[in-house]
Amino acid sequence: MIPRPMHLAAAALFALAPEPFAQAPQPRGFPGTPLDRPRVEIPFNRLYDDVEIYALLDRLAAIWPQYLRHEVIGRSHEGRELRVYTLNVPATGLDREKPAMWVDANVHGNEIQGSEVCVYLLWYLLENYGTNARITELCDRVAFYVMPLVNPDGRASWVHGAHNAHSSRTGTMPEDDDRDGLLDEDGPNDLDGDGHITMMRKHVPGEGDWRLDPDDPRLMQRVPPNERGIRGDWMLLGSEGLDSDGDGRIGEDSVGGYDMNRAWPSMWRPEHVQGGAGAYPLYWPETRAIADFLIERENVAAVQSFHNAGGMILRGPGAEDFGEYPRADLRVYDELGKDGERMLPFYRYMIIWKDLYTVFGGFVTWTYEGLGIISFTNELWNSDQMFAGKTDPAIRDAQRWFDDKLLSGGGFVPWKPYQHPLYGEIEIGGFRKDVGRVPPSFMIEEMLHRNALFCIAHAEAMPAVRIEEPTLTELGGGLRAIDVLFRNERAIPTRSARAAEKKIGTPDLITLEGDGIEVLAGGLRRDRWRSEELELAEHSPARLVHESGIAGRSELRLRWIVRGSGEARIAFKSAKARDQERRFTLD
Amino acid sequence: MILLSIALAGSLAFALPEDPAPAAEVAALELLDSQALHAALESLTREHPTLASWSEIGRSRAGRPIHALRIAAGELVAGRPAILVVANLDGPDVWTSSLALHHARALLAAHGSDERTTSLLERTTLYFVARANPDAAQARFERPLRERLATGPGFDDDRDGRNGEDEAADVNGDGFVGTMRVLDPEGEWVEDPSEPRVLVRAERKKGERGRWKLVPEGRDADGDGEVGEDPLLDARVNRNFAHAWKEHAPESGRYPTSEPEARALADFVIAHPEVALVLTYGAQGNLVGKPDEMARGRRGEETMGWAKEDAELVAELGRRYREATESKIEGAKEEAGSFQAWCHHHRGLWTLNVAPWAVPKEAGKKGGERKAEKGEKAEGAPAGEASGKAPEAVGLETQEAGPAPAETAAQPAKPKEEEREPSADARALRWLEEQGVAPAFLVWTPFDHPELGAVEIGGFAPYALIEPPAARFAELAAKHHDFLLGLADVLPRVELREARAKRLADELYEVRVALENDALLPLRSRAAVAARTLRPVRVRLELGAGGVLVAGPRQELVSELEGAGGRRELRWLVRTADPAGLRILTDSDHAGAFSVRPEVER
């Protein structure tokens, strides 16, 4: 972990013997749940606003103040707190001494349900800590940094303001989208005042391209091209809005207009190449606060970011020019990603630039390319889930059918007449903003649980290194060889191949010390069987620097040539694994 | 406060310009620390409160304020174009602040009396950030003396798990961080026969074996056999901007604008959309040599070249620059991650990069003083920059590590075996000594180095190759000021001409107006068009009481207009009983704001 004053060395010693998990009561609930009566009851069948999300987490922190605390890492454009919740068990060490997982959500203001995954994840870990063996082992070993609201302004606007499913992706710092010298002067207008930006349609008998669905007049059908002169009676006029600035366009300069997931430094590209990028990387306070937080914490060894929608487990690179990942890292990604596909039915494990689209300056591309951390983005909710993947082609409009049969029509705002200043008599109506990208109430909890457990699987893969018992070989003449094996028991390496390649962060460090011991030479063993095959260190053999770290579920063999006797200490230090120490005596 | 003008840069010299330039006063090279510099600028604002004002635009990493001085005269109309002059962005170019200070003084002194000055200040706003990098500049005023490029967070350069444990230092206590030469069987350097103090690379292909190894002056604190290989600081302000930023390079910083100085400058530019042109004094140059032509990269690939149309206009400005200054200094190419590159490629601004000084390359060269210097590009780069690794160690033709563009470029044609052309360093040294620059060179002095044993410490004195001799400054300053004054009619200015309201019927009028730009530069550079920066000029027709727009735009956004007579006509139909009430208005960020009442034709 990072160098800390004084007490670090002592704390690292305690880390050798984590508190054993013992005599925990058996959970009485159904498998996978916490106790039959959790200490904190949270309705997980609904979504919350920004204030409520923090309040839920504060309830958890009130019950488990020793394990969960938050810090304010900055303020949003509108001054809302940017909170990072740290889950750590102090009895087993400081959070910065442990490998840690970063989880965030809601960088896009309208993509809200990841915040509830954050709440569920922390709730699940805390409720199970001390009762479930696996969760207890995990919480004792690692820390979590959870930022449920990257863009609280955007969320507040989406939840409380007038929007459709796709608007309020941005933050709320004003921008001149239409370059007319005015800022945010022509957004959508909630003409009917119902809190949803729906559609406008106008009845134009015989002059339109649309007609009403004969089975369901709420729905519009495009009149197919034909040679018989058949036209529809309706025209569609786009989203609810006026031309507030009188420039002949409607809703072309709404609040904000940028994308905080195009703001990150690795292969960041300016606005004209990557829309929404801002004037320079990390231009907005939300993004810069996160970057500074993560740069400060080299112990972060796993990253998960939550978005919606489409049902995807995305990995970088965001752009082709990064090239494919090094093979060693790819193995880790594939293992986690393919397990994720099994844990998350309807989600596909995909590569951003290849399977989705090119994203310059994306967050998880930066956390991997820039910081060397294995990172995923999940796109929560896939409309195939409405019919468990068995969509009947006879159903022409699946969303409408689902709304009709399973939501009692509650997802649709009925068409209502409206007198528009430009278009005259029109009708306004359509699907609500919370239809399409977020799941309906009854499907929320399953989404939260599966994604939280995907995070937990990722966290369990963070590196854990063990130093095996050293073996001694007499070389004659008072010289001895000490062979030591270091084993990483988890899937994620102590240094990702990308981190080693780009020299990111602090390399692993292995030392041998002892008052009566002189270290004459030392190095990495190239060959398990031929002990003379050594990559000898050029200087300071008692302090070996290992840039490439220890690969996942893999081992590292070192040999030192020493003279002398007495107590010896072998120490392993890594930014992304707990420091380890082993003492032994040379007779 | 330190007014440093005696100890190193020779005596404070007042030289008359050879050619009486319009500058109102004779300039002296003043090396001012940041406080003294600001005091000088502040006193100008007190003397000229209606013309000049200053503001703090940010603070350096060490907390030193960074100031911008604003000078403008006349009516402060919205959208009047501005020029931003930035000096001392690269750490060792401390002296260039003195050029900026000279501009400010000369402008303020001559306003109202000199016609060119008055015209520039009436039309244009000038901003001066005379010291963009105060932390690095501070090294100029401290002992031991060293050139400092890096001011931001360090990187574990030697990958030993520690950062900054092996910094270049003054080990022999002579007050300078110089260079060490060590006799070494692996050494690649030999004495230049024409000037044995400077070293040149051994010509191994001619059987010459190297004798000396060159390393920065310093200890081997970590015992790895390397000296000065892991300095405490690595990030450089002028490699910390977003265009073509080199991720993972130690000098780049953790992310673009992670350095507070870089962020302050970037935010200043963003907050001042009236800035249409940026003039920088530093290592980079594009007025003597042309900018490279833009290469078409893959999608999203960031290249350094300029669009042809923009390059042609800069070539014209370059012609004017050479005419004003007679400079032959090409300067370094536009650097990836630099302020200049960001301003041009991401902000679409005209960036005029001036490398105002270098030791004359032709000095002492065989075959004549005024030999053509084509293709030698890196002349203006500060000494030590040729070595990627140890910027603080100075002055030798090149350091041992890393590619050395300056060295290869500066090498003249292959020497004949019997007579080796004096190396560029030898010629520079001779020239500096002829000019009386003292000390130009630190004599090689034996030193018993605790880790390396017997070494010699010496080399070019810090800043000797960077700063002009004091006696040359007045002329340099006057000539550069002459160039600045010539920028008055260069910036775009969209004026309304031929505004007419022609009566078509009773109360129906056809209103026409022409928008014209007489300046050299177009309304937007090709870079601005590509980057979609610099907002269009907004044109509105005010209808007056009872007027009704029958046809035509409520607001027209004019985003492109050529320079040198670029023209665009607009037309409306209006029904009004009072055509005298019609008015056409323009509004813009950087090309002026005008209004006119159309002449009514009945």
Interface residues (C-beta under 8 A of the other chain):
Chain A: D176 R179 D180 G181 G246 D247 G248 P265 S266 M267 W268 R269 P270 E271 H272 V273 Q274 A279 Y280 P281 L282 A291 I295 A319 D321 T358 F360 E369 G370 K502 K503 I504 T506 P507 L509 E538 H539 S540 V545 E547 K573
Chain B: D156 R159 D160 G161 G223 D224 G225 F241 A242 H243 W245 E247 H248 R254 Y255 P256 T257 A266 I270 R298 R299 G300 E301 E302 W342 H345 H346 A530 A531 R532 R535 P536 R538 R554 Q555 L557 S559 D587 D589
